[in-house]
Amino acid sequence: MPGEISVAAGTHEFYDFNAKYVEDDAAALSCPADIPRKPSCGSGNSRQLPSTLWVRKA
């Protein structure tokens, strides 16, 4: 189940050390994540992730 970590508006720009460990109300965890059911693009087609990730070795 995907979760979402959100940072309080106006206190931090991203999830950093202070937001995670120092300030009590700087971050919040939502589980399950707030994921929209419909894609945000206008086409109506949702993109699917590949079932296998291929890594090319140098």
HELIX and SHEET records of a PDB file:
HELIX    1   1 PHE A   17  PHE A   17  1                                   1    
HELIX    2   2 ASN A   18  VAL A   22  3                                   5    
SHEET    1   A 2 GLU A   4  VAL A   7  0                                        
SHEET    2   A 2 ALA A  27  SER A  30 -1                                        
END                                                                             
